[in-house]
Every structure is written in structure tokens, then in C-alpha cells.
Amino acid sequence: DLESHLQRCQQLSVTVLTDHQDLNNTELKTILNSTAPQQYRIRAKLRTYKPEKLYQSVKLHCSKCNSLLEVPDGDAFDLILQGSTVTAPNPELHNTSWYDSVTWTTQDQKQRKIAIHFVKHDEMLQQPEDTLLMIEGGTLKEVGKLTKRFKCVIPVRSTEDDLELLDLSAPFLLQGNIKYYGCKQCSTPKPIKNLSSIAAEQRPSWEPTEIAKVLGIEPLQYVFIMKFTLVDGTGALNAYLFDY
């Protein structure tokens, strides 16, 4: 893995970056005094790298406003889901022309009301592996079970007029073990009923980018970022790795 590879690099007296074989080695001092962009070949030692834990290298990036965010942990999502259970599902929003609804009350002390809305295609429910559903009042564990069985899961809550997305600190879509987030600054969430336009397509694919578009969400992309400090005795150069 990358972490052990980087540790091995640190243990070596010199790390050679092998790109640009046709170029002579240039001292870091010369590079630091040059104007960008230029191409160089260097011979340097890896002094430090950040972050030290590999999972911390994964961030969320908005290509529109260029903001960079930490990936929220499961606890943060769980708190948002718990907060959404304060509003009970609105029965007037159940069983519309484009989704069927199922509701029940949990048997625990809280007696939560849960509603699941299965989006239809041609007035028929699709196979689970092709189905998009929306859930109100579910816990993290319940949402996780649904993502294992159905293609797409969208956590929602009721208003007087329509279903709506939760706070954008939560994922707007879950697909398998992937959580899709939207940029709070660049998104203008639209009514959930806009999803009916995808359901009406000949073969609804429920692609995350298409879902984000009809819901007015500017999607955040997972990016991999690292910072390396390279030294050669003449100077220190910070090198950044940024990749999708």
C-alpha cells in the first residue's frame, strides 16, 4: 500500500524521481528561484509527507467554487437522520403517480414512524437492483440495509407540499457503499418531484450526476491529496499530489 511505500522511501538515503530521463538533475535551490511553469528532473530525499494516515488524504472537492472539505463521518450522518425523525411523515405525500409508499411504526420505546417511497417506472415497480427509493425517519443502520438491496437510496423528510432533501451535510444519495454529497455553497435544492422526469425516461439509469442535476445539486467529488517535502541539501520543495 501507499503508506508502507512512503515509509520505505523515507528510509532510503535518496529518492530518485524517474520522470524526464532526458533532463539533467537540477538543484532545488535553482528550481525555487525559477518562474513556473518549467520542467525539471530532481534527485532528492523525502523528508516528510502529510497526512500521515492514508484515509485522511481523501477529501471532497467542488469543481465549481474550488472548496475542499473533509469527508463527514458516519456519526455526523446519524445525527442528521435522528434530527429528521422529529418531523413525522406527511400522509398526504404518500402514494403519488410516480412512487408507492409503505409506512410503519417501530416497536421500540421511541415508536418512530418510517416511510419508504419506491419510485415507479411505467406505473410499475422496478427490480430492487434497478430501484430508487426515498426514506423518511430511518436510522443509519436501516439506511445501510436498504443500500445493500436497492440501487439508490435518498434520505428525505416531509414538508407541507413535498418531500425534501435533508441538510446537505448529509449525502443526497447513497449507492451501495458510496455516499454522494452536494456543495452547500453552489447547490440550490429543487423539489423532489423533479425526480419523476427521470422515472419517465424509457430506461431510467438513476445515474448520480443525472439525479444531482434534476435536484439542483452541485456534486462534490472525492479527491486524493498529499503533500511531500523534498530536500537535497540546497533547499526544500513542497510537492502536492491532487487526483480524482
Contacts in CASP RR format, 6 or more apart in sequence:
PFRMAT RR
TARGET T0000
AUTHOR 0000-0000-0000
METHOD contacts of the structure
MODEL  1
DLESHLQRCQQLSVTVLTDHQDLNNTELKTILNSTAPQQYRIRAKLRTYK
PEKLYQSVKLHCSKCNSLLEVPDGDAFDLILQGSTVTAPNPELHNTSWYD
SVTWTTQDQKQRKIAIHFVKHDEMLQQPEDTLLMIEGGTLKEVGKLTKRF
KCVIPVRSTEDDLELLDLSAPFLLQGNIKYYGCKQCSTPKPIKNLSSIAA
EQRPSWEPTEIAKVLGIEPLQYVFIMKFTLVDGTGALNAYLFDY
1 54 0 8 1.000
2 54 0 8 1.000
3 53 0 8 1.000
3 54 0 8 1.000
6 46 0 8 1.000
6 49 0 8 1.000
9 15 0 8 1.000
9 46 0 8 1.000
10 46 0 8 1.000
10 47 0 8 1.000
10 49 0 8 1.000
12 45 0 8 1.000
13 45 0 8 1.000
14 43 0 8 1.000
14 44 0 8 1.000
14 45 0 8 1.000
15 44 0 8 1.000
15 45 0 8 1.000
15 46 0 8 1.000
15 230 0 8 1.000
16 43 0 8 1.000
17 41 0 8 1.000
17 42 0 8 1.000
17 43 0 8 1.000
17 44 0 8 1.000
19 41 0 8 1.000
20 39 0 8 1.000
20 40 0 8 1.000
20 41 0 8 1.000
21 41 0 8 1.000
23 39 0 8 1.000
23 40 0 8 1.000
23 41 0 8 1.000
24 41 0 8 1.000
25 41 0 8 1.000
25 42 0 8 1.000
25 43 0 8 1.000
26 40 0 8 1.000
26 41 0 8 1.000
26 42 0 8 1.000
27 232 0 8 1.000
27 234 0 8 1.000
27 235 0 8 1.000
28 42 0 8 1.000
28 44 0 8 1.000
28 230 0 8 1.000
28 231 0 8 1.000
28 232 0 8 1.000
28 233 0 8 1.000
28 234 0 8 1.000
28 235 0 8 1.000
28 236 0 8 1.000
28 237 0 8 1.000
29 234 0 8 1.000
29 235 0 8 1.000
30 234 0 8 1.000
31 38 0 8 1.000
31 40 0 8 1.000
31 42 0 8 1.000
31 237 0 8 1.000
32 235 0 8 1.000
32 237 0 8 1.000
42 230 0 8 1.000
42 232 0 8 1.000
42 237 0 8 1.000
43 232 0 8 1.000
44 230 0 8 1.000
44 231 0 8 1.000
44 232 0 8 1.000
44 237 0 8 1.000
45 230 0 8 1.000
45 231 0 8 1.000
45 232 0 8 1.000
46 228 0 8 1.000
46 229 0 8 1.000
46 230 0 8 1.000
47 229 0 8 1.000
47 230 0 8 1.000
47 231 0 8 1.000
47 236 0 8 1.000
48 228 0 8 1.000
48 229 0 8 1.000
49 226 0 8 1.000
49 227 0 8 1.000
49 228 0 8 1.000
49 229 0 8 1.000
50 226 0 8 1.000
50 227 0 8 1.000
51 57 0 8 1.000
51 226 0 8 1.000
57 224 0 8 1.000
57 225 0 8 1.000
57 226 0 8 1.000
58 71 0 8 1.000
58 222 0 8 1.000
58 223 0 8 1.000
58 224 0 8 1.000
59 68 0 8 1.000
59 69 0 8 1.000
59 70 0 8 1.000
59 71 0 8 1.000
59 222 0 8 1.000
59 223 0 8 1.000
59 225 0 8 1.000
60 68 0 8 1.000
60 69 0 8 1.000
60 70 0 8 1.000
60 71 0 8 1.000
60 181 0 8 1.000
60 220 0 8 1.000
60 221 0 8 1.000
60 222 0 8 1.000
60 223 0 8 1.000
61 67 0 8 1.000
61 68 0 8 1.000
61 69 0 8 1.000
61 220 0 8 1.000
61 221 0 8 1.000
61 222 0 8 1.000
61 223 0 8 1.000
62 69 0 8 1.000
62 182 0 8 1.000
62 183 0 8 1.000
62 185 0 8 1.000
62 186 0 8 1.000
62 218 0 8 1.000
62 220 0 8 1.000
62 221 0 8 1.000
63 221 0 8 1.000
64 183 0 8 1.000
64 186 0 8 1.000
64 218 0 8 1.000
65 183 0 8 1.000
65 185 0 8 1.000
65 186 0 8 1.000
67 183 0 8 1.000
67 185 0 8 1.000
68 223 0 8 1.000
68 225 0 8 1.000
69 181 0 8 1.000
69 220 0 8 1.000
71 222 0 8 1.000
72 169 0 8 1.000
72 170 0 8 1.000
72 181 0 8 1.000
74 140 0 8 1.000
76 169 0 8 1.000
76 170 0 8 1.000
77 140 0 8 1.000
77 170 0 8 1.000
77 171 0 8 1.000
77 179 0 8 1.000
78 139 0 8 1.000
78 140 0 8 1.000
80 166 0 8 1.000
80 167 0 8 1.000
80 169 0 8 1.000
80 170 0 8 1.000
81 137 0 8 1.000
81 138 0 8 1.000
81 139 0 8 1.000
81 140 0 8 1.000
81 143 0 8 1.000
81 155 0 8 1.000
81 166 0 8 1.000
81 170 0 8 1.000
82 139 0 8 1.000
84 136 0 8 1.000
84 137 0 8 1.000
84 138 0 8 1.000
84 155 0 8 1.000
84 157 0 8 1.000
84 166 0 8 1.000
85 110 0 8 1.000
85 112 0 8 1.000
85 113 0 8 1.000
85 137 0 8 1.000
85 138 0 8 1.000
87 157 0 8 1.000
87 158 0 8 1.000
88 113 0 8 1.000
88 158 0 8 1.000
89 103 0 8 1.000
89 113 0 8 1.000
89 114 0 8 1.000
89 115 0 8 1.000
89 136 0 8 1.000
89 137 0 8 1.000
89 158 0 8 1.000
90 158 0 8 1.000
90 159 0 8 1.000
90 160 0 8 1.000
91 103 0 8 1.000
93 101 0 8 1.000
93 158 0 8 1.000
93 162 0 8 1.000
93 163 0 8 1.000
94 101 0 8 1.000
94 103 0 8 1.000
94 115 0 8 1.000
94 117 0 8 1.000
95 101 0 8 1.000
96 193 0 8 1.000
97 123 0 8 1.000
97 196 0 8 1.000
98 119 0 8 1.000
98 120 0 8 1.000
98 193 0 8 1.000
98 195 0 8 1.000
98 196 0 8 1.000
98 199 0 8 1.000
98 200 0 8 1.000
99 117 0 8 1.000
99 118 0 8 1.000
99 119 0 8 1.000
99 120 0 8 1.000
99 134 0 8 1.000
99 199 0 8 1.000
100 117 0 8 1.000
100 118 0 8 1.000
100 120 0 8 1.000
100 125 0 8 1.000
101 115 0 8 1.000
101 116 0 8 1.000
101 117 0 8 1.000
101 118 0 8 1.000
102 115 0 8 1.000
102 116 0 8 1.000
102 118 0 8 1.000
103 113 0 8 1.000
103 114 0 8 1.000
103 115 0 8 1.000
103 116 0 8 1.000
104 113 0 8 1.000
104 114 0 8 1.000
105 111 0 8 1.000
105 112 0 8 1.000
105 113 0 8 1.000
105 114 0 8 1.000
106 112 0 8 1.000
106 113 0 8 1.000
106 114 0 8 1.000
112 137 0 8 1.000
112 138 0 8 1.000
113 136 0 8 1.000
113 137 0 8 1.000
114 135 0 8 1.000
114 136 0 8 1.000
114 137 0 8 1.000
114 138 0 8 1.000
114 142 0 8 1.000
115 135 0 8 1.000
115 136 0 8 1.000
115 137 0 8 1.000
115 158 0 8 1.000
116 133 0 8 1.000
116 134 0 8 1.000
116 135 0 8 1.000
116 136 0 8 1.000
116 146 0 8 1.000
117 133 0 8 1.000
117 134 0 8 1.000
117 135 0 8 1.000
117 136 0 8 1.000
117 156 0 8 1.000
117 163 0 8 1.000
118 125 0 8 1.000
118 131 0 8 1.000
118 133 0 8 1.000
119 126 0 8 1.000
119 131 0 8 1.000
119 132 0 8 1.000
119 133 0 8 1.000
119 134 0 8 1.000
119 195 0 8 1.000
119 196 0 8 1.000
119 199 0 8 1.000
120 126 0 8 1.000
120 199 0 8 1.000
121 199 0 8 1.000
121 200 0 8 1.000
121 204 0 8 1.000
125 131 0 8 1.000
126 204 0 8 1.000
128 149 0 8 1.000
128 150 0 8 1.000
128 151 0 8 1.000
129 150 0 8 1.000
129 151 0 8 1.000
130 151 0 8 1.000
130 204 0 8 1.000
130 206 0 8 1.000
131 150 0 8 1.000
131 151 0 8 1.000
131 152 0 8 1.000
132 150 0 8 1.000
132 151 0 8 1.000
132 152 0 8 1.000
132 153 0 8 1.000
132 154 0 8 1.000
132 195 0 8 1.000
132 199 0 8 1.000
132 204 0 8 1.000
132 206 0 8 1.000
132 211 0 8 1.000
133 146 0 8 1.000
133 150 0 8 1.000
133 152 0 8 1.000
133 153 0 8 1.000
133 154 0 8 1.000
134 153 0 8 1.000
134 154 0 8 1.000
134 155 0 8 1.000
134 156 0 8 1.000
134 163 0 8 1.000
134 192 0 8 1.000
135 142 0 8 1.000
135 143 0 8 1.000
135 146 0 8 1.000
135 153 0 8 1.000
135 154 0 8 1.000
135 155 0 8 1.000
135 156 0 8 1.000
136 155 0 8 1.000
136 156 0 8 1.000
136 157 0 8 1.000
136 158 0 8 1.000
136 163 0 8 1.000
137 157 0 8 1.000
138 155 0 8 1.000
143 153 0 8 1.000
143 155 0 8 1.000
143 174 0 8 1.000
144 153 0 8 1.000
144 174 0 8 1.000
146 153 0 8 1.000
147 153 0 8 1.000
147 174 0 8 1.000
147 175 0 8 1.000
147 176 0 8 1.000
147 177 0 8 1.000
148 176 0 8 1.000
151 175 0 8 1.000
151 206 0 8 1.000
152 173 0 8 1.000
152 174 0 8 1.000
152 175 0 8 1.000
152 206 0 8 1.000
152 211 0 8 1.000
153 173 0 8 1.000
153 174 0 8 1.000
153 175 0 8 1.000
154 165 0 8 1.000
154 172 0 8 1.000
154 173 0 8 1.000
154 174 0 8 1.000
154 192 0 8 1.000
154 195 0 8 1.000
154 211 0 8 1.000
155 165 0 8 1.000
155 166 0 8 1.000
155 170 0 8 1.000
155 171 0 8 1.000
155 174 0 8 1.000
156 163 0 8 1.000
156 164 0 8 1.000
156 165 0 8 1.000
156 166 0 8 1.000
156 192 0 8 1.000
157 163 0 8 1.000
157 164 0 8 1.000
157 166 0 8 1.000
158 164 0 8 1.000
161 191 0 8 1.000
162 191 0 8 1.000
162 192 0 8 1.000
162 193 0 8 1.000
163 192 0 8 1.000
163 193 0 8 1.000
164 189 0 8 1.000
164 191 0 8 1.000
164 192 0 8 1.000
165 172 0 8 1.000
165 189 0 8 1.000
165 192 0 8 1.000
165 215 0 8 1.000
165 217 0 8 1.000
166 172 0 8 1.000
168 181 0 8 1.000
168 182 0 8 1.000
168 183 0 8 1.000
168 184 0 8 1.000
168 187 0 8 1.000
168 189 0 8 1.000
168 217 0 8 1.000
169 184 0 8 1.000
171 179 0 8 1.000
171 180 0 8 1.000
171 181 0 8 1.000
172 180 0 8 1.000
172 181 0 8 1.000
172 182 0 8 1.000
172 211 0 8 1.000
172 212 0 8 1.000
172 215 0 8 1.000
172 217 0 8 1.000
173 179 0 8 1.000
173 180 0 8 1.000
173 208 0 8 1.000
173 211 0 8 1.000
173 212 0 8 1.000
174 180 0 8 1.000
175 208 0 8 1.000
180 208 0 8 1.000
180 212 0 8 1.000
180 219 0 8 1.000
180 220 0 8 1.000
181 219 0 8 1.000
181 220 0 8 1.000
182 212 0 8 1.000
182 217 0 8 1.000
182 218 0 8 1.000
182 219 0 8 1.000
182 220 0 8 1.000
183 217 0 8 1.000
183 218 0 8 1.000
183 219 0 8 1.000
183 220 0 8 1.000
186 218 0 8 1.000
187 216 0 8 1.000
187 217 0 8 1.000
187 218 0 8 1.000
188 216 0 8 1.000
189 215 0 8 1.000
189 216 0 8 1.000
189 217 0 8 1.000
190 214 0 8 1.000
190 215 0 8 1.000
190 216 0 8 1.000
192 215 0 8 1.000
194 214 0 8 1.000
194 215 0 8 1.000
194 216 0 8 1.000
195 211 0 8 1.000
195 214 0 8 1.000
195 215 0 8 1.000
197 214 0 8 1.000
198 204 0 8 1.000
198 206 0 8 1.000
198 210 0 8 1.000
198 211 0 8 1.000
198 214 0 8 1.000
208 219 0 8 1.000
209 219 0 8 1.000
211 217 0 8 1.000
212 218 0 8 1.000
212 219 0 8 1.000
221 244 0 8 1.000
222 244 0 8 1.000
223 242 0 8 1.000
223 243 0 8 1.000
223 244 0 8 1.000
224 241 0 8 1.000
224 242 0 8 1.000
224 243 0 8 1.000
224 244 0 8 1.000
225 240 0 8 1.000
225 241 0 8 1.000
225 242 0 8 1.000
226 240 0 8 1.000
226 241 0 8 1.000
227 238 0 8 1.000
227 239 0 8 1.000
227 240 0 8 1.000
227 241 0 8 1.000
228 238 0 8 1.000
228 239 0 8 1.000
228 240 0 8 1.000
228 241 0 8 1.000
229 236 0 8 1.000
229 237 0 8 1.000
229 238 0 8 1.000
229 239 0 8 1.000
230 236 0 8 1.000
230 237 0 8 1.000
230 238 0 8 1.000
230 239 0 8 1.000
231 237 0 8 1.000
END
